[in-house]
Amino acid sequence: MALKQVIEVYEFLDSPFIRESEIKEFFHSRGLDETEIETRKAVGDEGETQFVKLMVRGKVGKSKGGKARTLGIIGRLGGIGARPHKIGLVSDADGAITALAAAAKLTEMRRKGDVLNGDTVIATHLCPHSPIIPHDPVPFMGSPVSMDTMNRFEVDERMEAILAIDTTKGNRIINQKGFAISPTVKDGYILRVSEDLLDIMQAVTGKLPVVFPITTQDIVPYGNEIYHLNSIMQPSTATNAPVVGVAITTEVPVPGCATGASHAVDIETAVRFVVEVAKAFGEGECSFYDEKEYQELVSLYGSLEHLKTPGKKS
Protein backbone atom coordinates (compact mmCIF):
# COMPACT_ATOMS: atom_id res chain seq x y z
CA MET A 1 0.00 0.00 0.00
CA ALA A 2 1.36 3.43 -0.98
CA LEU A 3 -1.61 5.74 -0.39
CA LYS A 4 0.18 7.44 2.51
CA GLN A 5 3.13 8.34 0.28
CA VAL A 6 0.85 9.58 -2.51
CA ILE A 7 -1.03 11.89 -0.14
CA GLU A 8 2.17 13.19 1.44
CA VAL A 9 3.76 13.95 -1.93
CA TYR A 10 0.56 15.54 -3.24
CA GLU A 11 0.32 17.87 -0.24
CA PHE A 12 4.02 18.70 -0.46
CA LEU A 13 3.78 19.66 -4.16
CA ASP A 14 0.50 21.58 -3.81
CA SER A 15 2.24 24.92 -3.37
CA PRO A 16 3.10 27.93 -5.55
CA PHE A 17 6.75 27.54 -4.47
CA ILE A 18 8.94 24.43 -4.48
CA ARG A 19 12.20 25.17 -2.69
CA GLU A 20 15.34 23.10 -3.09
CA SER A 21 15.89 22.92 0.66
CA GLU A 22 12.36 21.60 1.21
CA ILE A 23 12.80 18.86 -1.39
CA LYS A 24 15.99 17.70 0.27
CA GLU A 25 14.44 17.79 3.72
CA PHE A 26 11.37 15.87 2.54
CA PHE A 27 13.42 12.91 1.30
CA HIS A 28 16.18 13.15 3.87
CA SER A 29 13.58 12.75 6.61
CA ARG A 30 12.39 9.56 4.91
CA GLY A 31 15.78 7.93 4.80
CA LEU A 32 17.76 9.14 1.79
CA ASP A 33 21.22 10.47 2.54
CA GLU A 34 22.63 13.61 0.97
CA THR A 35 24.54 11.69 -1.71
CA GLU A 36 21.27 10.17 -2.93
CA ILE A 37 19.48 13.49 -3.48
CA GLU A 38 20.33 15.78 -6.40
CA THR A 39 18.49 18.98 -7.29
CA ARG A 40 19.13 21.51 -10.02
CA LYS A 41 17.30 24.63 -11.12
CA ALA A 42 16.90 25.18 -14.86
CA VAL A 43 15.78 28.44 -16.46
CA GLY A 44 14.05 28.58 -19.84
CA ASP A 45 12.32 31.11 -22.05
CA GLU A 46 9.05 30.80 -20.11
CA GLY A 47 10.25 30.47 -16.55
CA GLU A 48 12.17 28.04 -14.39
CA THR A 49 11.79 24.57 -12.95
CA GLN A 50 13.40 22.48 -10.24
CA PHE A 51 14.83 19.14 -11.33
CA VAL A 52 14.98 16.34 -8.77
CA LYS A 53 16.99 13.11 -9.05
CA LEU A 54 16.97 10.49 -6.31
CA MET A 55 18.97 7.28 -5.91
CA VAL A 56 17.64 4.47 -3.73
CA ARG A 57 20.64 2.16 -3.40
CA GLY A 58 20.03 -1.58 -3.40
CA LYS A 59 21.93 -4.17 -1.39
CA VAL A 60 23.75 -5.60 -4.43
CA GLY A 61 23.27 -2.69 -6.82
CA LYS A 62 25.86 -1.26 -9.21
CA SER A 63 26.47 1.65 -6.80
CA LYS A 64 27.90 -0.86 -4.30
CA GLY A 65 29.88 -2.84 -6.85
CA GLY A 66 27.16 -5.46 -7.27
CA LYS A 67 25.62 -6.84 -10.43
CA ALA A 68 21.89 -6.26 -9.87
CA ARG A 69 20.30 -4.12 -12.57
CA THR A 70 19.30 -0.48 -12.12
CA LEU A 71 15.75 0.64 -12.89
CA GLY A 72 15.02 4.19 -13.97
CA ILE A 73 11.74 5.88 -13.03
CA ILE A 74 10.98 9.17 -14.77
CA GLY A 75 8.04 11.37 -13.86
CA ARG A 76 7.34 13.08 -17.17
CA LEU A 77 5.27 16.29 -17.31
CA GLY A 78 5.14 19.88 -18.43
CA GLY A 79 4.45 21.31 -15.00
CA ILE A 80 2.75 20.62 -11.68
CA GLY A 81 0.89 23.95 -11.76
CA ALA A 82 -0.34 26.57 -14.21
CA ARG A 83 -0.20 29.61 -11.95
CA PRO A 84 -1.31 32.40 -12.23
CA HIS A 85 -3.97 31.04 -14.63
CA LYS A 86 -4.92 28.10 -12.36
CA ILE A 87 -4.65 27.65 -8.61
CA GLY A 88 -3.56 24.25 -7.32
CA LEU A 89 -2.01 21.10 -8.73
CA VAL A 90 -2.95 20.32 -12.31
CA SER A 91 -3.70 16.93 -13.82
CA ASP A 92 -0.30 17.01 -15.50
CA ALA A 93 1.33 16.67 -12.06
CA ASP A 94 0.38 12.99 -11.78
CA GLY A 95 3.62 11.77 -13.36
CA ALA A 96 5.73 13.66 -10.82
CA ILE A 97 3.51 12.57 -7.92
CA THR A 98 3.76 8.90 -8.96
CA ALA A 99 7.54 8.97 -9.38
CA LEU A 100 8.21 10.77 -6.10
CA ALA A 101 5.69 8.68 -4.16
CA ALA A 102 7.41 5.54 -5.50
CA ALA A 103 10.74 6.97 -4.32
CA ALA A 104 9.28 7.67 -0.89
CA LYS A 105 7.83 4.15 -0.66
CA LEU A 106 11.09 2.48 -1.70
CA THR A 107 13.03 4.63 0.76
CA GLU A 108 10.74 3.81 3.68
CA MET A 109 10.84 0.11 2.77
CA ARG A 110 14.64 0.25 2.86
CA ARG A 111 14.66 2.05 6.20
CA LYS A 112 12.56 -0.76 7.69
CA GLY A 113 14.90 -3.43 6.30
CA ASP A 114 13.18 -4.40 3.03
CA VAL A 115 16.07 -3.55 0.73
CA LEU A 116 15.77 -4.20 -2.99
CA ASN A 117 18.58 -5.97 -4.80
CA GLY A 118 19.17 -3.30 -7.43
CA ASP A 119 19.51 0.46 -7.38
CA THR A 120 16.61 2.64 -8.43
CA VAL A 121 17.12 6.08 -9.98
CA ILE A 122 14.10 8.40 -9.91
CA ALA A 123 13.97 11.72 -11.78
CA THR A 124 11.39 14.41 -12.50
CA HIS A 125 10.98 18.18 -12.50
CA LEU A 126 8.70 20.49 -10.53
CA CYS A 127 7.35 23.73 -11.96
CA PRO A 128 4.31 25.36 -10.30
CA HIS A 129 4.11 28.11 -12.97
CA SER A 130 4.10 26.32 -16.32
CA PRO A 131 2.44 27.65 -19.49
CA ILE A 132 -0.74 26.22 -21.00
CA ILE A 133 -0.47 25.26 -24.69
CA PRO A 134 -3.16 24.44 -27.28
CA HIS A 135 -3.62 20.76 -28.14
CA ASP A 136 -6.35 18.63 -29.66
CA PRO A 137 -8.73 17.51 -28.15
CA VAL A 138 -7.91 19.42 -24.92
CA PRO A 139 -5.16 21.85 -23.84
CA PHE A 140 -1.84 20.54 -22.54
CA MET A 141 0.66 21.89 -20.06
CA GLY A 142 3.80 23.32 -21.57
CA SER A 143 7.21 23.41 -19.93
CA PRO A 144 9.45 26.38 -19.16
CA VAL A 145 12.43 24.37 -20.46
CA SER A 146 13.00 22.39 -23.65
CA MET A 147 12.56 18.64 -24.07
CA ASP A 148 16.31 18.37 -24.65
CA THR A 149 16.92 19.96 -21.25
CA MET A 150 14.50 17.57 -19.57
CA ASN A 151 16.07 14.54 -21.21
CA ARG A 152 19.59 15.66 -20.32
CA PHE A 153 18.77 15.74 -16.62
CA GLU A 154 16.13 13.04 -16.26
CA VAL A 155 17.54 10.31 -18.51
CA ASP A 156 20.52 8.89 -16.61
CA GLU A 157 23.16 6.59 -18.08
CA ARG A 158 22.85 4.37 -15.00
CA MET A 159 19.27 3.46 -15.95
CA GLU A 160 19.25 0.01 -17.59
CA ALA A 161 15.50 0.15 -18.23
CA ILE A 162 13.08 3.04 -17.81
CA LEU A 163 9.48 3.44 -16.75
CA ALA A 164 8.31 6.84 -18.03
CA ILE A 165 5.21 7.95 -16.11
CA ASP A 166 2.96 10.65 -17.53
CA THR A 167 -0.59 11.88 -17.25
CA THR A 168 -2.15 10.71 -20.52
CA LYS A 169 -5.73 11.92 -20.25
CA GLY A 170 -5.93 14.45 -23.08
CA ASN A 171 -6.88 11.99 -25.82
CA ARG A 172 -9.60 9.71 -27.15
CA ILE A 173 -7.23 6.76 -27.54
CA ILE A 174 -7.29 5.42 -23.98
CA ASN A 175 -10.80 5.10 -22.59
CA GLN A 176 -10.25 3.50 -19.21
CA LYS A 177 -9.68 5.12 -15.84
CA GLY A 178 -6.56 3.98 -14.01
CA PHE A 179 -3.26 3.40 -15.73
CA ALA A 180 -2.02 1.70 -18.88
CA ILE A 181 1.38 0.65 -20.17
CA SER A 182 2.93 0.96 -23.62
CA PRO A 183 4.84 -1.49 -25.77
CA THR A 184 8.59 -1.39 -25.15
CA VAL A 185 10.59 1.09 -27.23
CA LYS A 186 14.30 0.61 -27.84
CA ASP A 187 16.50 2.56 -30.26
CA GLY A 188 13.66 3.40 -32.65
CA TYR A 189 11.96 0.00 -32.57
CA ILE A 190 8.48 -0.39 -31.10
CA LEU A 191 8.71 -3.91 -29.68
CA ARG A 192 6.13 -6.32 -28.36
CA VAL A 193 4.61 -5.65 -24.96
CA SER A 194 6.60 -7.19 -22.12
CA GLU A 195 4.85 -10.29 -20.78
CA ASP A 196 6.58 -9.78 -17.42
CA LEU A 197 5.15 -6.27 -17.09
CA LEU A 198 1.70 -7.53 -18.06
CA ASP A 199 1.93 -10.18 -15.31
CA ILE A 200 2.91 -7.58 -12.73
CA MET A 201 0.20 -5.18 -13.87
CA GLN A 202 -2.63 -7.68 -13.59
CA ALA A 203 -1.40 -8.87 -10.20
CA VAL A 204 -1.30 -5.28 -8.90
CA THR A 205 -4.66 -4.19 -10.34
CA GLY A 206 -6.57 -7.46 -10.09
CA LYS A 207 -7.81 -6.77 -13.61
CA LEU A 208 -6.86 -7.58 -17.16
CA PRO A 209 -3.87 -5.44 -18.18
CA VAL A 210 -4.43 -2.33 -20.31
CA VAL A 211 -1.99 -1.41 -23.09
CA PHE A 212 -2.11 1.91 -24.90
CA PRO A 213 -1.09 2.23 -28.55
CA ILE A 214 1.90 4.25 -29.66
CA THR A 215 3.03 5.22 -33.14
CA THR A 216 6.24 6.25 -34.84
CA GLN A 217 5.19 9.88 -34.32
CA ASP A 218 5.21 9.35 -30.55
CA ILE A 219 8.79 8.05 -30.38
CA VAL A 220 10.52 10.72 -32.48
CA PRO A 221 11.85 13.84 -30.73
CA TYR A 222 9.74 16.89 -30.03
CA GLY A 223 10.36 19.97 -32.14
CA ASN A 224 9.59 18.50 -35.56
CA GLU A 225 6.03 19.86 -35.70
CA ILE A 226 4.66 16.30 -35.84
CA TYR A 227 1.70 15.36 -33.63
CA HIS A 228 2.60 13.41 -30.48
CA LEU A 229 0.18 11.69 -28.11
CA ASN A 230 2.18 13.47 -25.39
CA SER A 231 5.75 13.40 -24.09
CA ILE A 232 5.53 10.02 -22.37
CA MET A 233 7.88 8.25 -24.81
CA GLN A 234 10.38 11.09 -25.19
CA PRO A 235 12.97 9.51 -22.85
CA SER A 236 13.39 6.81 -25.51
CA THR A 237 14.99 9.41 -27.80
CA ALA A 238 17.85 9.97 -25.36
CA THR A 239 18.89 6.47 -24.27
CA ASN A 240 19.82 3.00 -25.47
CA ALA A 241 17.87 1.49 -22.58
CA PRO A 242 14.40 0.01 -23.20
CA VAL A 243 11.59 2.41 -22.27
CA VAL A 244 8.00 1.62 -21.29
CA GLY A 245 5.39 4.31 -20.76
CA VAL A 246 3.12 4.21 -17.71
CA ALA A 247 0.12 6.38 -18.52
CA ILE A 248 -2.26 7.70 -15.86
CA THR A 249 -5.58 7.56 -17.70
CA THR A 250 -9.27 8.48 -17.68
CA GLU A 251 -12.38 7.43 -19.62
CA VAL A 252 -12.87 10.91 -21.11
CA PRO A 253 -10.42 13.57 -22.33
CA VAL A 254 -9.24 15.74 -19.44
CA PRO A 255 -7.05 18.82 -19.98
CA GLY A 256 -3.54 18.62 -18.59
CA CYS A 257 -4.14 22.04 -17.04
CA ALA A 258 -7.30 20.94 -15.19
CA THR A 259 -7.14 21.25 -11.40
CA GLY A 260 -8.90 18.90 -9.01
CA ALA A 261 -8.41 16.14 -11.59
CA SER A 262 -5.84 13.93 -9.83
CA HIS A 263 -7.21 10.63 -8.54
CA ALA A 264 -5.25 9.36 -5.55
CA VAL A 265 -6.36 5.74 -5.86
CA ASP A 266 -5.30 5.54 -9.52
CA ILE A 267 -1.93 7.12 -8.73
CA GLU A 268 -1.46 4.75 -5.79
CA THR A 269 -2.09 1.75 -8.04
CA ALA A 270 0.51 3.03 -10.49
CA VAL A 271 2.97 3.49 -7.60
CA ARG A 272 2.49 -0.10 -6.49
CA PHE A 273 3.10 -1.25 -10.06
CA VAL A 274 6.32 0.75 -10.27
CA VAL A 275 7.53 -0.61 -6.92
CA GLU A 276 6.81 -4.20 -7.94
CA VAL A 277 8.67 -3.71 -11.22
CA ALA A 278 11.63 -2.29 -9.28
CA LYS A 279 11.69 -5.38 -7.05
CA ALA A 280 11.49 -7.84 -9.93
CA PHE A 281 13.90 -6.00 -12.22
CA GLY A 282 16.66 -5.92 -9.62
CA GLU A 283 16.13 -9.62 -8.96
CA GLY A 284 16.48 -10.45 -12.67
CA GLU A 285 12.86 -11.62 -12.83
CA CYS A 286 11.47 -8.92 -15.13
CA SER A 287 12.53 -8.29 -18.71
CA PHE A 288 11.38 -5.30 -20.73
CA TYR A 289 12.14 -7.01 -24.06
CA ASP A 290 13.54 -10.15 -25.68
CA GLU A 291 17.19 -9.31 -26.38
CA LYS A 292 17.71 -12.17 -28.85
CA GLU A 293 14.62 -11.21 -30.86
CA TYR A 294 15.68 -7.56 -30.85
CA GLN A 295 19.10 -8.42 -32.24
CA GLU A 296 17.43 -10.52 -34.93
CA LEU A 297 15.27 -7.55 -35.91
CA VAL A 298 18.33 -5.32 -36.22
CA SER A 299 20.17 -7.93 -38.30
CA LEU A 300 17.18 -8.25 -40.65
CA TYR A 301 16.13 -4.62 -40.96
CA GLY A 302 19.01 -2.52 -39.70
CA SER A 303 19.23 0.22 -37.12
CA LEU A 304 16.33 2.59 -36.53
CA GLU A 305 18.31 4.94 -34.31
CA HIS A 306 17.83 7.72 -36.86
CA LEU A 307 14.30 8.00 -35.40
CA LYS A 308 15.94 9.38 -32.25
CA THR A 309 17.30 12.37 -34.19
CA PRO A 310 15.55 15.59 -35.29
CA GLY A 311 15.43 14.17 -38.85
CA LYS A 312 16.10 15.87 -42.17
CA LYS A 313 14.45 19.02 -43.48
CA SER A 314 14.07 19.51 -47.23
Secondary structure by P-SEA (a helix, b strand, c coil): ccaaaaaaaaaaaccccccaaaaaaaaaaaccccccbbbbbbbcccbbbbbbbbbbcccccccccccbbbbbbbbcccccccccccccccccaaaaaaaaaaaaaaaaaaaacccccbbbbbbbccccbbbbbbcccbbbbbbcccaaaaaaccccccccbbbbbbbcccccccccccbbbcccccccccccccaaaaaaaaaaacccbbbbbbcccccccccccccccccccccccccccbbbbbcccccccccccccccccaaaaaaaaaaaaaaaaaaaacccccccaaaaaaaaaacccccccccccccc
